[in-house]
């Protein structure tokens, strides 16, 4: 159990997510876990560790939190390089969240049906019938969000309808 918790700590030190001080949607994914002064707390109904597949799976109302940042999903699977029986310094290669994924920090949220984080490529992809990004009253909707965690560049596509929807409330960006 301690090995899994240590591995998950490493996940969020290099995974993308919301930065509490982010000003734009693309910046919002740049710093989840970068604050090593805040503890990371993980809650789930069940934990399954599979050393054979180098993975650990949290199932059932999974909540990951660090400071103001939250990741909520029904299932979070963590893939790591090496054996869980080895060193506590596991290298996380990939995260997969499924079952209505919500990432939030302060006034920013992103929701979708699935999200994957590729630690080697430093890319996060969120997909779903609707992928919704919001910051305060402003909303952007598509079907596939790809974020380069190194650069903060975000690409939102609407593959089903071919059209991305944006709602910006007048003067709402002036307060940021």
Secondary structure, 3 states (H helix, E strand, C coil): CHHHHHHHHHHHHHCCECCCCCCCCCHHHECCCCCCCCCCEEECCEEEEEHHHCEEEEEEEEEEEECCEEEEEEEEEEEEECCCCCCCCCEEEEEEEEEEEEEEECCEEEEEEEEEEECCCCEEEEEEEEEEEEECCEEEEEEEEEEECCCCCEEEECCCCCCCEEECCCCCCCCC
